[in-house]
Amino acid sequence: MTSEIDNAPARRRGIGRYFLALIPLAVFGGFALVAGKMLYDQDVNGRDISAIPSALIGQKAPSLALPALEGSNTPALTDAAVDGKLTLVNVFASWCVPCRQEHPFLKELAKDERLTVVGINYKDRNENALRFLGELGNPYDAIGVDPNGKAAIDWGVYGIPESYLVGPDGTILYKKVGPFDERTLTKELLPAIEKAAAGA
């Protein structure tokens, strides 16, 4: 009887160690469940797992008063440049590799008469931005320079490239984090443009 009482604390310590050993397994299991659901949503439901919801969708877009990119022969990005127009606001930089990947899609979008494409040049050097546009072409109707990233903070930018579809009334209708590709263009942006244009 005495030995059982003496061994009770040891048994409790053993059980405690057992539960401590299970914690990493439980955490890993939780991550596995979340990853599995994301893959299921992507494969079965066709959901874009890179999509990040924005608190700004459905809200008025932040005010624009950014200076022009000197030497680009493109107007500054101000509220007047986008007022009353269906607008795609694209945040880009010359040092951003995915920005190069999506640039041909922006050039095609710039041909759409329903849409005004404007750019926020994020934390870039003027000469590098000019070289970028000179090499790849300039799809923007207006460009605003954001050297300190203040405008990007106002827009809730996670990382670049990032794009916002803004309605003629100034409401943010759609947000894309990361570069456009054929799928996101045809499945997401173009339907949003068509819906906005139809409602105009």
Buried (B, 14 or more C-beta within 10 A) or exposed (E): EEEEEEEEEEEEEEEEEEEEEEEEEEEEEEEEEEEEEEEEEEEEEEEBEEEBEBEBBEEEBBEBEBEBBEEBEBBBBBEEBBEEBBBBBBBBBBBBEBBBBBBEBBBEBBEBEEBBBBBBBBBBEBEEBBEBBEEBEBBBBBBBBBBEEEBBEBBBBEEBBBBBBBBBEBBBBBBBBBBBEEEBBEEBBBEBBEBBBEEE
